[in-house]
Each structure stands twice: as structure tokens, then as C-alpha cells.
Amino acid sequence: MGDTAQRAAALKPYLSASITDAGTDWPAGPSTEVLDRCRQFLTAAQQDLTWRAQVIERIEGATSKGGVKGAEFAFPSARSAHAAGIIAGDIVKAAWSAYEADPSLVNWRALQSALGDRKGKTSDPEYAAGLLTQMGASAFAGILRAESAKNQNNRNGYAPADLTRAKKDLAPLAEAFASADSTGKAPADLRARLLDKTPLDDLAAVLALAPQSTGFVVAAGTRLAKAAGHKSPDLDWNTHWLVKSLTHDLAATQQLLADPATAALLLRPEVVKGTGTPGFEKLLATALNKALSPTAGTPTLRRTAWINTIKTLGEQGAWSSLTPSISERTGLPIPSPVGQVLTRHVHQYFSELSAVWMNRGPKANTTGPGWTGLTAEQVIRFFGGIFRDPAALPVLEKDYKAFVSGLDLGKGNPFGDAPTSAERDTQRAVFIKNAKEAGGIASLLIGGLHTADLSAEEARDLYIQLAMFPLDVMAGAVADRMGAEVLLAETAVGKAADIIVKGPLQEVISNFWDMAPPGEASDLTDRLLAVQTEALNESLREHRMTTLSSSDQEYLQFTFKGMLYDALHDALQERGG
């Protein structure tokens, strides 16, 4: 409708000029007036339908049938709604002025009555715009302050019981602001005053009492986050209400996390563990789950939010945010809700994180945008924080295996079997690329596992799985090359570890983690590599197949060394070599 109205307006001067040029040759009948009427009709219809759609979106009791929403309207048109809002604004402003002049109980009751009469109407953006414009920013802010003085009993925001008492008076105002702001009709001076000058408890109350626009939640959240986590004997309800509002607005959560400073403020231990409000960690985890899960929101924002999350939690000082809590009833650890969310969803970026590992080194550029702004050390420490919760181990192991399986390493040929040298080189290059990608994530997980400093028993089992899985798939590729279907079946994903772990490698790693003298870490790492290929040869001999040639063994060890050598070497050296 809007496009057609614009075309009609654009066509009018050309038609008018043509009529003038035609003079007496123009036949009697309709002229530019018809275009005017058409444009006016379309413009009015567009405005009316837009208003009705906006009202229905805000009304709580809106019904939906056959994909079409419907609701009962308090006003017949946008114009009448706006006019009624102006009258209501005058009434509320007069009641507030009377209370300011004489803060008596009678005048307070009169103000409450004036506010209560707005209920059920403030979901209309035109009514809300008229109301807020007429009552003014000063009256709006003054009522918030007066209500706080009467009902708030906490220095860091409204407790739930206090907010319930204030809700009957403040909810209509919060809803009116939300309705007007979400459609771009909120008075600019009121919006600026709320975001820049209003006390934090009043600002948090506006978020708590009505779902606000994404833009307002982001702006308010940026300000509230700066005060979050400050030491105080009172519970931090302001931050609680901010995060609760984020559970309903994944776009706002992504935008806040996409800002490095705000992400660092919201995810630091003083906030995650320090508000003291019931269920806060679960609220934060809910907001993060909606914003960071695969396909959530805008891909670019989600990626940036993840990068900043990894950076923030990639500092050991922030690990407390992910530490399991202890149940007061059972004394048993309770997994971190935030850590569980991150553990469950980080797999979507395994490929990008693997590239961070492969690009590490003294010459690595970590000042650019996106993933290039991360260092391998930050990612390792992030996984270290995740691994502080033992419940993360099986989840990441499962996702790691799915990731490597998706690379189809076993379908490639690490040695190349094409007829020409160039084609064989291409085959090997593809295999090496995928093998390095698999090894990159394994290296980060091994580094994180070591950094987390779990118990020897917990770490040993996962080390074996992570270290062996890429070679398991390579073993499958080798068997496929030799037509060894039996061996290939035994070295399938989820089965190959049994062959190797039950062999001499199990004894080497077990002895090492049990603190038997392991020798220098460099020697032990080389021994791990040698034992793996020997285990594969032993398996081939058992099945009466040709063992690997020396060049094949060297190739596999070289590939595996390139994938995991640094991570294993560093971890083993620091722990025992």
C-alpha cells in the first residue's frame, strides 16, 4: 500500500503536466483528483492496518486462529486512541502536580486512581504516545521515585514482594513506554531521561514490569551492567531484573555480548555468582541458551557474542563463573547452568576454533576482527574453565567425535591411490587438511583438560580418547586402502579406542598418570606416537595382513605429530616430565 501510494504521488506531476500540454484536447472526466483520492485511501488504509497490527502485538489477550491474530480494541481508530491518551496524560499530570504540592495520603490515592484508569489501554501505541507526551518526562520520573520511596526496601533494586506492591501503579506507565518506544513514538526527552538520569532501581523496574523494545533493553542493560556485581550486603535485584528481561529477548542478549566490555561485565564471577538472588544463574543460562544456540538470531552477532564470551571466560580469574556449586541439602556438586549451556553449544564453532590453534605462534595476528582476535591460549583456558565441571567431559567428547566423523577422514586416502602423481598429491592434501582440523580441536581440548587440573583419573580417560580418536579414523583409512574390511570394522568410530587402549599405549599412559617415572615429556610423547603405529601393525599381523611399510608408519606418525604433538608435549612436560 505504501509503495502504491508513493507511485501515485510520483505520477501526479507528470499527469498534471500532460493535461496542461493537452489543453482542450484533454477529454472531460477524471484527472489528477483520482490519483489524489487513490493515494489518500491507500495512505489511510496503511496507517490504520499498521496501527491495528501494532496494538494486537502488544495486547496480552490477543487470540490466534488460522495464523491470524485478533483482539478487542479499546478505541475505534488511531486518531481517537491518541486523543484519549492526551486527555489521560493531562489527568495523570494534574494528579502528580497535586501530590507534589501536597504529598498527602488523599492526593496519593488520587494519583493511584489516575494511574489505574490507564490499565488495559496502554498497550495501544497511539494512546501511549499521547499519554506520555502530555504528562511529560518530569512527571514520569517523579512518579517512579515516589513509588520507590514508598515500596522499595532494598538498596539494589526492588525485591519481588516490593515490586508486586508497586506493580499496580507502575505497570501502566512501563507498558505505555514499551508500547510507544517499540513503535518509535516514545518522547525523546523521556527516553533519554530514563537511560541517562533515572536511578538504576527505577530503570530496572521499567524492564521488570513490561517487555521493552530491544533497543531500550540494550541501552538500559549497558548502563545496569556497569553497576552489576558491586559488593553490597543487599541482594542485587537490579541485575536480576535485567537478566530476566534478556530471557525474553535473544537479540538484546546477543547485542550486549557482542560488546566486549559489557560481555566481560555480565559474565564475571561477581555477577554470575554474586547477585545473591534466587535462581539467578539459571536465568542467565536461559538467556545465554537462547542467544548462543546454533541458528539463534543473527549469525554475525551470535559469532561475535561467542568470541567475547570465550575471551572473557578464557581468563582464569573468570573461571569461578563456571564452577559447580555445592548443594546445601546433599553436599554434592551442582553443575554450573552457564557452563552447561556453553558446553552444549560450542561445537558449532569447532572448525573456526581449530583454525585458531593452527594459526598460533609468535607471528600470529590476534588483533583483527572475528576469530583472528582470539589466541589459542584464550581458547585453551576457556575449555579449561568448562572442564572444571566433570559433567562437561562426556558432552564435549561426544561432540568432538561427531565433528571428526563429519570430516570424513576415513573416506579419504592418506597415501593417495590416484593414477597420477598430481592427483595423489591432491588426495594427500585434502586428508592432511582434515586431519589437522580434527587435531586442532583435539589439541585445544587436551590443553584445556590439562589447564583445568582435574584429578589424574578423570583426565587420563579423556586424554586417551582425545589422543586416539583421530588416529583411529586414520587406521580405518589405512585398512580401507589395503582392503582389510575386518580391521576397518574394528577401527570404526567408537570401537577403535578399544584396540589401541587395551594395548601397550594404555599401559604407558596409565603408568604416567599414576606417577610412575615417565621420563622426559618429549620422549614420552614420541613413545605415544610409536606405540600407536605399533598397535596398528600388531592388529594387522593378527589378521594376517601386510603390516605398514616404514614410509607409511613415518607418514602416519608425522601426521599425528602435527595434529597433537604440541598439546600433548606441553601438558605432559608440565605435569611430569
C-alpha positions in Angstrom: 0.0 0.0 0.0 2.8 2.4 0.9 4.6 1.7 -2.3 1.5 2.2 -4.4 0.7 5.5 -2.7 4.2 6.7 -3.4 3.9 5.8 -7.0 0.6 7.7 -7.2 2.3 10.7 -5.7 5.2 10.5 -8.1 2.9 10.1 -11.1 0.7 13.1 -10.3 3.0 15.9 -11.6 3.6 14.1 -14.8 -0.1 13.6 -15.3 -0.8 17.2 -14.4 1.8 18.4 -17.0 0.4 16.1 -19.6 -3.1 17.6 -19.0 -1.8 21.1 -19.3 0.0 20.3 -22.5 -3.1 18.7 -24.0 -5.2 21.8 -23.3 -8.6 21.5 -24.9 -7.6 18.1 -26.3 -7.9 16.5 -22.9 -11.2 14.7 -22.7 -13.6 15.6 -19.9 -13.5 13.3 -16.9 -11.3 12.2 -14.1 -7.8 13.8 -13.8 -5.3 14.2 -11.0 -8.0 14.2 -8.4 -8.4 10.5 -8.9 -4.7 9.9 -8.2 -5.1 12.1 -5.0 -8.1 10.1 -3.8 -6.3 6.8 -4.5 -3.2 7.9 -2.7 -5.2 9.2 0.3 -7.1 6.0 0.5 -4.0 3.8 0.4 -2.2 6.0 2.9 -5.1 6.0 5.4 -5.6 2.2 5.0 -1.9 1.5 5.5 -1.8 3.7 8.7 -4.9 2.0 10.0 -3.7 -1.5 9.4 -0.2 -0.7 10.8 -1.8 0.7 14.0 -4.1 -2.4 14.4 -1.2 -4.8 13.9 0.9 -2.9 16.5 -1.9 -3.0 19.0 -2.6 -6.7 18.5 1.2 -7.4 19.0 1.1 -5.7 22.4 -2.3 -7.0 23.8 -1.8 -9.9 26.2 -5.2 -11.5 25.4 -4.8 -11.5 21.7 -6.2 -14.7 20.1 -4.8 -16.5 17.1 -6.8 -18.6 14.7 -5.6 -20.0 11.4 -2.4 -17.9 11.7 -4.4 -14.7 12.1 -4.3 -12.7 15.3 -7.3 -10.9 16.7 -8.2 -8.8 19.7 -10.8 -6.4 21.1 -9.8 -2.8 20.5 -10.4 -0.1 23.2 -10.5 2.6 20.5 -12.1 2.6 17.0 -9.1 4.4 15.4 -5.5 5.5 15.9 -6.6 9.1 16.0 -9.2 8.5 18.7 -6.7 6.5 20.7 -4.1 9.3 20.5 -6.7 11.9 21.6 -7.8 9.8 24.5 -4.1 9.4 25.5 -3.7 13.2 25.6 -6.7 13.6 27.9 -5.3 10.8 30.1 -1.9 12.5 30.2 -3.5 15.7 31.4 -5.3 13.8 34.2 -2.2 12.0 35.4 0.0 15.1 35.2 -2.6 17.1 37.3 -2.8 14.3 39.9 1.0 14.3 40.1 1.2 18.1 40.4 -1.3 18.0 43.3 0.7 15.3 45.1 3.9 17.2 44.6 2.3 20.3 46.1 0.8 18.4 49.0 2.1 14.8 49.4 -0.9 13.7 51.5 -2.5 10.3 51.5 -5.6 11.7 49.8 -3.6 13.0 46.9 -1.6 9.8 46.7 -4.8 7.8 46.4 -6.0 10.2 43.7 -2.8 9.7 41.8 -3.1 5.9 42.1 -6.6 6.2 40.8 -5.5 8.2 37.8 -2.8 5.6 37.0 -5.1 2.7 37.5 -7.6 4.1 35.0 -4.9 3.6 32.3 -4.9 -0.2 32.7 -5.9 -2.1 29.5 -5.3 0.9 27.3 -1.6 1.4 27.4 -0.9 -1.5 25.0 -2.1 0.9 22.3 1.0 2.7 21.0 -1.0 5.8 19.9 -2.7 6.1 23.3 0.6 5.5 25.0 2.3 8.2 22.9 -0.4 10.7 23.7 -0.3 9.9 27.4 3.5 10.1 27.7 3.8 13.3 25.7 1.2 15.1 27.6 2.2 14.0 31.1 5.9 14.8 30.4 9.2 13.2 31.4 9.4 15.0 34.7 6.1 13.6 35.9 7.0 10.1 34.7 10.3 10.1 36.5 8.8 11.7 39.6 6.2 9.0 39.9 8.9 6.3 39.7 10.8 8.0 42.5 7.7 8.4 44.7 6.8 4.8 44.3 10.3 3.7 45.1 10.3 5.7 48.3 7.1 4.1 49.4 7.6 0.4 48.4 11.3 -0.3 47.8 13.2 -1.8 50.8 16.5 -2.8 49.1 19.4 -0.6 48.0 20.0 -2.6 44.9 16.5 -2.7 43.3 13.0 -4.0 44.0 12.7 -7.3 45.7 9.8 -9.4 44.2 7.4 -8.6 47.0 8.1 -4.9 46.8 7.8 -4.9 43.0 4.4 -6.6 43.4 3.1 -3.8 45.5 4.4 -1.2 43.1 3.1 -3.0 40.0 -0.5 -1.8 40.2 0.7 1.8 39.9 3.8 1.5 37.7 2.8 -1.3 35.3 0.6 1.0 33.2 3.4 3.5 32.8 6.0 0.8 32.0 3.6 -0.7 29.5 2.9 2.7 27.9 6.5 3.4 27.5 7.1 -0.1 25.9 4.2 0.4 23.5 5.3 3.8 22.4 9.1 3.0 22.3 8.6 -0.2 20.3 6.9 1.8 17.5 9.3 4.7 17.6 6.7 7.0 19.2 8.1 7.5 22.7 9.0 11.1 23.6 12.8 11.5 23.0 13.3 13.5 26.2 11.6 10.8 28.3 13.7 8.0 26.7 16.9 10.0 27.3 16.0 10.7 30.9 15.3 7.1 31.7 18.5 5.9 30.2 20.8 8.7 31.4 19.5 10.1 34.6 16.9 7.8 36.2 18.2 5.9 39.3 19.1 2.3 38.5 16.4 0.8 40.6 13.7 2.7 38.7 15.3 1.8 35.3 15.4 -1.9 36.3 11.8 -1.7 37.4 10.7 -0.5 34.0 12.4 -3.6 32.5 10.8 -5.9 35.0 7.2 -4.5 34.7 6.8 -4.8 30.9 8.7 -6.3 27.9 10.6 -3.3 26.4 12.0 -2.8 22.9 15.3 -4.5 22.1 17.0 -1.1 21.6 15.9 0.1 25.1 16.9 -3.2 26.8 20.4 -3.0 25.2 20.8 0.7 26.2 19.5 0.1 29.7 21.5 -3.2 30.1 24.7 -1.4 29.1 24.2 1.0 32.0 23.0 -1.5 34.5 25.8 -3.9 33.7 28.4 -1.3 34.8 26.9 -1.4 38.3 26.4 -5.1 38.5 28.4 -7.2 40.9 29.4 -4.4 43.2 29.9 -5.6 46.7 26.9 -4.9 48.9 25.1 -6.6 51.8 21.8 -6.3 49.8 20.8 -8.6 47.0 21.4 -7.3 43.5 17.8 -7.3 42.2 18.7 -4.7 39.5 20.9 -7.1 37.7 18.4 -9.9 38.3 15.6 -8.0 36.5 17.9 -7.1 33.7 18.8 -10.7 33.1 15.2 -11.8 33.4 14.3 -9.3 30.6 17.1 -10.8 28.5 15.4 -14.3 28.8 12.6 -12.8 26.6 14.9 -11.0 24.1 17.7 -13.0 22.5 18.5 -10.1 20.1 19.3 -7.9 23.1 21.4 -10.6 24.7 23.4 -11.1 21.5 23.9 -7.3 21.2 25.1 -7.0 24.8 27.5 -9.9 24.5 28.7 -8.5 21.1 30.2 -5.6 23.1 33.4 -6.8 24.7 33.1 -4.5 27.7 29.5 -5.4 28.5 30.2 -9.1 27.9 33.0 -9.0 30.4 30.8 -7.2 33.0 27.9 -9.7 32.7 30.0 -12.9 32.8 32.4 -12.1 35.5 32.1 -14.2 38.7 30.9 -11.2 40.8 27.8 -11.1 38.7 27.3 -14.8 37.8 27.8 -16.0 41.4 27.4 -12.7 43.3 23.9 -11.3 42.9 22.6 -13.5 45.7 19.1 -13.6 44.2 17.3 -17.0 43.9 17.7 -18.8 40.6 19.9 -16.1 39.0 22.4 -18.5 37.4 19.6 -20.4 35.8 18.1 -17.1 34.5 21.4 -16.1 33.0 21.8 -19.6 31.5 18.4 -19.4 29.9 19.3 -16.0 28.3 22.6 -17.4 27.0 21.0 -20.6 25.8 18.5 -18.7 23.6 21.2 -16.3 22.3 24.1 -18.7 21.7 22.5 -21.8 20.4 23.1 -22.8 16.8 20.8 -20.8 14.3 19.8 -18.3 17.1 19.3 -14.7 15.9 21.8 -13.1 13.6 24.8 -15.2 12.6 27.2 -12.3 12.8 26.0 -11.2 16.2 26.0 -14.7 17.5 29.6 -15.3 16.4 30.8 -12.0 18.0 28.9 -12.9 21.2 30.7 -16.2 21.3 34.1 -14.7 20.7 33.6 -12.2 23.5 32.3 -15.0 25.8 35.4 -17.1 25.1 37.7 -14.2 25.6 36.0 -13.3 29.0 35.9 -16.9 30.3 39.3 -17.6 28.8 40.9 -15.8 31.8 41.4 -18.0 34.8 40.1 -15.2 37.0 36.7 -15.7 35.4 36.6 -19.5 35.9 34.6 -19.1 39.1 31.7 -18.2 36.8 31.7 -21.8 35.6 32.5 -23.6 38.9 29.8 -26.1 40.1 28.1 -25.1 43.3 27.6 -27.3 46.3 24.1 -28.4 47.3 23.2 -27.3 50.8 20.9 -30.3 51.1 23.1 -33.1 49.8 26.6 -31.6 49.8 27.0 -32.8 46.2 28.2 -30.6 43.4 25.6 -29.0 41.1 26.8 -28.4 37.6 27.1 -24.7 36.5 24.0 -23.8 34.4 26.1 -21.3 32.4 28.8 -23.9 31.9 26.3 -26.4 30.7 24.9 -24.0 28.1 28.4 -23.2 26.7 29.4 -26.9 26.7 26.3 -27.8 24.8 26.6 -25.2 22.1 30.3 -24.6 21.5 30.6 -27.4 19.0 29.0 -25.2 16.3 32.4 -23.3 16.1 34.8 -26.3 16.3 36.0 -25.6 12.8 36.8 -21.9 13.5 38.4 -22.7 16.8 40.6 -25.4 15.2 41.8 -22.7 12.8 42.8 -20.6 15.8 45.0 -23.4 17.0 46.6 -24.0 13.6 47.4 -20.3 13.2 49.0 -19.9 16.6 52.6 -18.9 17.0 54.7 -15.8 17.7 53.8 -14.3 14.3 50.0 -14.9 14.7 47.9 -11.8 14.3 45.4 -11.7 17.1 44.3 -8.0 16.7 41.9 -8.5 13.8 38.1 -8.9 13.9 36.3 -12.2 14.3 38.2 -15.4 15.2 41.5 -13.8 14.4 41.1 -11.8 17.6 41.4 -14.9 19.7 44.6 -16.6 20.8 45.0 -20.4 21.2 45.8 -19.7 24.8 42.5 -18.0 25.4 40.6 -20.9 23.8 42.5 -23.4 25.9 41.8 -21.5 29.1 38.1 -21.3 28.0 38.0 -25.1 27.7 39.9 -25.3 31.0 37.1 -23.4 32.7 34.5 -25.6 31.0 36.3 -28.8 32.2 36.2 -27.6 35.8 32.8 -29.2 35.7 33.3 -33.0 35.2 29.8 -33.2 33.5 31.3 -31.4 30.5 33.7 -34.2 29.7 31.3 -36.7 28.1 29.4 -33.9 26.2 32.5 -32.4 24.6 33.9 -35.9 23.8 30.6 -36.8 22.1 30.6 -33.5 20.1 34.3 -33.9 19.2 33.7 -37.4 17.8 30.7 -36.1 15.8 32.9 -33.3 14.5 35.7 -35.6 13.4 33.3 -38.1 11.9 31.8 -35.2 9.8 35.2 -34.5 8.3 35.1 -38.0 6.7 38.7 -38.7 7.4 38.2 -42.4 6.9 36.9 -41.9 3.4 40.0 -40.2 2.2 43.3 -41.9 1.4 46.2 -40.6 3.4 48.7 -42.1 1.0 46.9 -41.3 -2.3 45.8 -44.0 -4.7 45.0 -42.0 -7.8 46.7 -42.9 -11.1 48.7 -39.6 -11.4 51.2 -38.0 -9.1 49.3 -34.7 -9.1 46.0 -36.4 -8.2 47.7 -38.3 -5.4 49.2 -35.1 -4.0 45.6 -33.6 -4.0 44.3 -36.6 -2.1 47.0 -36.3 0.5 46.5 -32.5 0.8 42.8 -33.0 1.5 43.5 -35.7 4.1 46.1 -33.5 5.8 43.8 -30.5 5.9 41.0 -32.5 7.5 43.4 -34.3 9.8 44.8 -31.0 11.0 41.3 -29.6 11.6 40.5 -32.7 13.7 43.8 -32.4 15.5 43.3 -28.7 16.2 40.2 -29.3 18.3 41.8 -32.3 20.0 44.8 -30.1 20.9 42.6 -27.4 22.3 40.6 -29.9 24.4 43.7 -31.6 25.6 45.2 -28.3 26.6 42.0 -27.2 28.3 41.8 -30.5 30.1 45.4 -30.1 31.4 44.8 -26.5 32.3 41.7 -27.5 34.3 43.9 -29.6 36.5 41.4 -32.4 37.1 42.2 -35.5 39.1 44.5 -37.9 37.4 41.8 -40.5 36.9 39.4 -38.0 35.3 42.0 -36.6 33.0 43.6 -39.9 32.0 40.5 -41.4 30.4 39.6 -38.4 28.3 43.2 -37.9 27.3 43.3 -41.4 25.8 40.0 -40.8 24.0 41.1 -37.5 22.6 44.5 -38.6 21.6 43.4 -41.8 20.0 40.3 -40.8 18.1 42.0 -39.0 15.1 44.4 -41.9 14.7 41.5 -44.4 14.9 40.0 -42.8 11.9 43.3 -42.8 10.1 43.6 -46.5 10.9 40.3 -47.0 9.2 41.6 -45.2 6.1 44.7 -47.4 6.1 42.6 -50.5 6.4 40.4 -49.3 3.6 43.5 -48.8 1.4 44.5 -52.4 2.0 41.0 -53.8 1.5 41.0 -55.0 5.1 37.3 -55.0 5.8 37.7 -56.8 9.1 40.1 -54.4 10.5 38.1 -51.4 9.2 35.1 -52.7 11.1 37.1 -53.0 14.2 38.6 -49.5 13.9 35.2 -47.8 13.2 34.3 -44.7 15.3 33.7 -45.7 18.9 35.4 -49.1 18.5 39.0 -48.3 17.6 39.9 -47.0 21.0 39.3 -50.4 22.4 42.0 -51.9 20.1 44.6 -49.3 21.0 43.7 -48.5 24.6 43.8 -52.2 25.5 47.3 -52.5 24.0 50.6 -51.1 25.2 49.5 -47.5 24.9 47.1 -48.0 27.8 49.9 -49.1 30.0 52.1 -46.2 29.0 49.5 -43.5 29.8 48.2 -45.3 32.9 51.7 -45.6 34.3 52.3 -42.0 33.6 49.2 -40.7 35.2 49.7 -43.0 38.2 53.0 -41.1 38.6 55.3 -43.9 37.5 58.6 -42.4 36.2 57.7 -41.2 32.7 61.0 -39.9 31.5 61.2 -36.6 29.7 57.9 -35.4 28.2 59.3 -35.2 24.7 60.4 -38.8 24.9 57.1 -39.9 26.2 55.2 -38.1 23.5 57.3 -39.8 20.9 56.7 -43.1 22.6 52.9 -42.5 22.4 53.2 -42.0 18.7 55.4 -45.0 18.2 53.1 -47.2 20.3 50.0 -46.2 18.3 51.5 -47.3 15.0 52.9 -50.4 16.5 49.5 -51.2 17.9 48.1 -50.9 14.4 50.8 -53.1 13.0 50.1 -55.7 15.7 46.4 -55.7 14.7 47.3 -56.1 11.1 49.6 -59.1 11.9 46.8 -60.7 14.0 44.6 -60.6 10.9 47.4 -62.0 8.7 47.6 -58.8 6.7 50.6 -56.9 5.4 51.9 -54.5 8.1 52.6 -50.9 7.4 55.7 -50.1 5.5 58.3 -47.9 7.2 57.3 -45.0 5.0 53.6 -45.5 5.9 54.5 -45.6 9.5 56.5 -42.5 9.2 53.7 -40.7 7.4 51.1 -41.5 10.0 53.4 -40.5 12.8 54.2 -37.3 11.1 50.6 -36.5 10.5 49.6 -37.3 14.1 52.6 -35.4 15.4 51.5 -32.4 13.5 48.0 -32.7 15.0 48.6 -33.3 18.7 52.3 -33.2 19.4 52.4 -29.6 20.9 49.4 -30.1 23.1 50.5 -33.4 24.4 54.1 -32.4 24.9 53.2 -29.2 26.8 50.7 -31.0 29.0 52.9 -34.0 29.8 56.0 -31.8 30.4 54.4 -29.6 32.9 52.7 -32.5 34.7 55.5 -35.0 35.0 58.5 -34.5 32.6 
